[in-house]
Amino acid sequence: MKAVLALADGRIFEGKSFGATGEATGEVVFNTAMSGYQEVLTDPSYKGQMVTMTYPQIGNTGINPEDIESGKLYLSGFIVKEYLEEYSNWRATMSLGAYLRENGVVGIQGIDTRALTRHLRDNGAQNGIISTIDTDHASLLKKVRAVPSMAGLDLATGVSCDKPYHWSEGLWDLESGYADFSKKEQPYKVVAYDFGIKLNILRCLVSAGCDVTVVPATFPAEDALAMNPDGIFLSNGPGDPEPMTAVIENIKQLVGKVPIFGICLGHQLLGLALGGRTVKLKFGNHGSNLPVMDLATRTVEITAQNHGFSVDIASLSNCCELAHENLNDMTVEGMRHKELPIFSVQHHPEASPGPHDSQYLFGRFVELMEKWKKA
């Protein structure tokens, strides 16, 4: 079936449909990962976006239930050069196309994703529409130009959990699968705020020694502190952090009370709560092969990233210092408070997909909590 992708600036791409049929809109971004499309699909941070995979062949490892990062698919559409219906993977249980159809996600294949990526790189991420039911270019452009910009949208509270829950599953092992910590006493009690949290973040926290309780994005600070946590974790998530004013005010009530660790959107919200500001990037950073330097050790790490906004570290010069830097565009990848036990990173140390170079940061959070308990 024919499918058409139209960008808001008038660029049109014609291809073939795979996945669900219908029509979808969202901000079109590109992801440079060579593998791990299943984790990309199930990352809540892609809410409201349509993801272009720059690697040309997608689908050859199928889909398996163990590698999901959330309970559903949040992205609006999926864009690939060549979709492979036949898959070869001993863990796979279904094809990518069947998975998209089952979850109602529209996909388009057979377009020049190199040209699309270069267009987004040069002109910036922008809204797009994929349709299998309307192939009239003028009609599609009219529809997509009516879609609101990602800037100014609070999407995180819409993907958060409804009520608190406990998490006790650890990291995956080839021999035994996911580790079960439900009967093991964990020394560090952590309250994790869910702004669209990935499951492997929770697994990394548990495997590092944390007893994790996940709470909704709007969970009151006083209730979180009443749990007597050793630390607070602020998760990743979608959308623009600035409209989340209630969440930002809530985080302000947590600052200075216990150690805090933030990742991605949690990092941005923390920056805003500390009095800084954020800026929207031209096309964002999405992939699992992006270089970051830890300025404390001068070590270069290859990281997984997924964000369209960045913290302006200059706006926080009175209280925070730059801790990690993106070596591609020199944007902020991490910060630490000069006095309080607070730090955060823009990239994803939990990987899934991606390298494990930054996984030590969960241990750094544990060390911070240990020092706080002894103080």
N, C-alpha and C positions, 0 to 999 in steps of 0.2 A: 504494500500500500504506500502511495506517495505521502511524504511528509514535508512540511516547509518550516524553516526557522527564519523568523524575521527579527532583526534588531531594531531598536528604537531610532537609530540614526539612519535607517533606510537600507542597510545591507541585508541581502536575502541569500539564503542557502537552501537548495532543494535536495532532498534525499529520500530515504525510505524509512518507513515506520518499523520499530520493534518495541516490544513491551506493550503497554496499554495504548489503545486508540483514544482519540479525543483532542483536547486542547489544553495547554498549560502555559502560564506566564511566570516570570521570575527574573532575577538578576543573573545574567550569563557570566560565569567565571570559568577559568581554566585551571585544571589540576595536573601537575607535572609528574605525578607518581607513575612508575612503570607497572606496579602491581597494587593489590589491595583495594580494588574497586568495591568489593562488598562492604568493607569498613567505611569507605567514603559514602556509599549509599545510605548507611544506617547511622551516620553522624548527625545528630540533631542540629549541629552548627550550620548545616546547609539548608535549614528551613528558609523558604522563600527564594531559593537560588536554583539555577539550572547549570549542571556541571558538565564541562567539556573535558574529556580525557585526552591529553596530548599523545599518550602512547597509542600507536595506530590500531592494534588488535586487542579487543576487549571481549571477555566472555569465556576464554578458553579454560579457566579454572572453575567455572560454574559457581554455585552457591551452596554453602553448608551452614547448618544452624549454629555452629560453635563460634563463628567469627563475626556475629552481629554485634554492633556497638550500642544498640537501643532496641526498644520493642517494636519499632516501625520505621518506615521510610519517610523522611521529612522533606527531602528535596522536591522541586517541582518538575524537573525534567532531566534527562540524561542524554548526552551528545557524544557520539563516537565516530571514528573513521570507518572501522570495519568490525561488525558484530559477528561473533562466532557462536552459532547455536549449539554445535557439538562441543562438549567439554571433556577434559581428561584430568581428573583429580580424585584420588581415593576417598577423600572426605566429602565430596560433593553429593548433593541429593537432588538438585534440579538445575535447570539452565538459568542464565541471567534474564533472558527474555521472559520466561515463565514467572520469574520472581517479580519483575516489573509489572507484568500483567496482573498478578495476584494482588499487588499493592497499589494498583491504579496509577503508576508512574509512566508518563509518556516518554518514549525514546525516539531518537532519530539517528540513523546511520547513513554512511555513504556520502558524507560531505567532506570537504577539504578542511580538516581540523587544524592543519598548519596555517592556512589562510585565516581561519576564524581566530586562532590564538594570536597571530600577529596583529589582527585588527583590534582585538581587545587590548593587547599590549600597547598599541599606539594610540588608541582612542579611549581606552578605559573600559572597565566593566560597566555594563549597561543592561537595561531591561530587554527581554526578548520574549517571543511567543513561539511555541511549537504547535502545529496543528496538523491533524490528519483529516479533518472535516471541512476545513476552509483553506483553499489553496490560492485564493485571490490576494495578491500582494498588497493592494491598496487597503483592502478590508483588514488584513492582519496588522498593517502599520497603524491604522486608526485605533485598533484595540490595544496594541502594545504601548502606544504613546499615552494611553489613559491610565496605565499602571503606575502606582506611586513609587518613588525612589526608595531604595533601601535605607538611605540616610533619613533618620527621624523615626524609624520603625522599631518599636519594642516587640520583638518576636520571642524573646527568651521566656517570659512569664507564661507564654502559651504552650511551651514544650516542657515545662517543669512538672514534677510529680504533684499529685493532689494532697498527699499526706506523708508524714515521716515514715521511714522504714529502715530496718537494719540490714546491713550487707556483710556477708561473711565468706564470699567466694574469692579465692586468690588466683594467681597467675596460672596459665595453662602449661602443662608439661606433656611431652610426647608420649610418655609411658602411662600416665594416670589421668590426663585431661586437666580440668580446672581443680585447683586445690580447695579443700573444704576446711575452713577455719571455725566452723560453727561450734565446735567443742573445745576450742583452744582459747585460753585467756590471753587477750591482747593488752599490752601495757599502756597504749596511748589512745585515749578516747578522743575521737574526732567527729565534729559536726560538719557535714559536707553540704553546702548549699547547691541545689540543683538548678542551673540555668540552662540545662540541656546536656547533662553530664554523660560522658562516654563510660561504658561499663568497664573498659580496661583501666581507666583512672581509679575506679573503686577497687579493682583487683590489685593494682599497684600499691594503693594505700594499705589494704589488708595485708598483703605480702610483706610490707615494710614494718608491720607490727601494730597497725591501727585498728581499733574497734570503731567501726564506721556507722554512724546514723545519718542517713540522707534526709534532708528537709526541703520543703518547697522554696521557691525563689523569694517569696514574701514572708517567710517564717520570721516572727518577731525576734529581734536580737536578745531581748530579755529572756525569752523562752529558751533560746539556744544556750545562753550563759547559765540558765538554771539547770542545764544538764551537766554542769561542771566539766566541760570539755578541756582537754589539754591543748587543743588546737582547733582552728576553724579553717575549712577549705572552701574556696570559691571556684566553681567549675567553669568550664567552657560553655559556649552557647551561641545562638545566632543573633543577627541584627545589630542595631546601633545601641551602644551602651548609654548614651546621653539621655534618651527619653525615660530611662528606668530610674526616675527620681526617688521613688519610694524605696527601692532597693539600695540606692546609693546612700540615702539617709540612714537606712538600717545598718549598713556596713560601717558608717561613721560611729555607731554605738558599740561596735565590736573592737574598733581600733584601740590598742593599748591594754585591752583586757586579757587577751591570750594570743599566742603566736598565730599568724595568718599566712596561708599559702594560697596563691591564686594562679590559675592557668587560663590563658586566652581571654575570653570575655571576662572571667573573674579578675584577671590582671588589669583589664581596662576599667572595670567598675571600681577596683581598689584605687587606681590612679585618680579617678574622679572623686572618690570619697576622701582622698587625702588632699584635695584642693587643686588637682591638675586638670588637664583637658585632653581630649582625644581628637584625632583627625582621620578623615576617610582617605584611604589609599587609592591610587589611580586604578589599579587592577587587583590589589591584594596579593597575598602569598598563600598558595594552596599547593601542597605536594608533600613528598616524603624524602626529598633530596636537597634540602636547603641548608647552607652553611651558616653556623652561628658561633661566635666566639664568647666563651666564658671569660670575662675580663679579669676575674680573680686569679685564674690559673693560666690564662692565655691559651687554653685548649680550644681547638676548633672541633665542633660537633656537627654532624650531619643530622638534620632534624626533620620531623613532620610538622607541617604548619597548615592552618586553615583560618584565615582572618582577613577582613577587609578594612579594619580600623587599626589605628596605632596610638599609643600613649605618647604625648609630647613631654619628654623628660625635662626639658627646660622649664616647663610650668611647675615642676616639682622640685626644683633645685634647692629649696629651703629645707626639704625633709628627706628626699630620696636621692640615690645615685644610680647611675647606669650600671647594670651588672652583666647583661648579655647584649650583643649587638649582631644584627643581621649583616653578613658580609656581602650580600648581593646589593641591597639598596640602603644599607647603613641605618635602617630603622631600629627602634627599640625592641629588643627581644627579652629583656628582663630588667628588673629593678629591685633594690633593697632599701629599706628604711635605714636612715643613719643612726637612729637611736632605739627604735622599737623592734621586736622580733617579727618582722614582716618582710616577705619577699614574694615575688611573682615573676612568671615568665609568659611570653606571648606564644611561644611554640608549644608543642605537645610532647612532653617527656614520656608519656605512656605508650607512644608509637601507635600501632594498630590502625592503619598500616604505618610502617616506617622503621627506621633504625632505633636501637636502644641506647644510643650514645648519651642521652640526657636523663636516663632513668635514675641516675644517682640523686636527682633532685628530691625524690621522695625520701631518701635517706637523710638528705639535708634538712628536710622538714622535721623528721623524727629527732635529729640532733638538736634542733631548735627547741622542740617541745621538752626534751630531756633537760636542757639547760634551764628552761623556764621553771620546770618542776623543782629543780635543785636550788633555785635562787631564793 
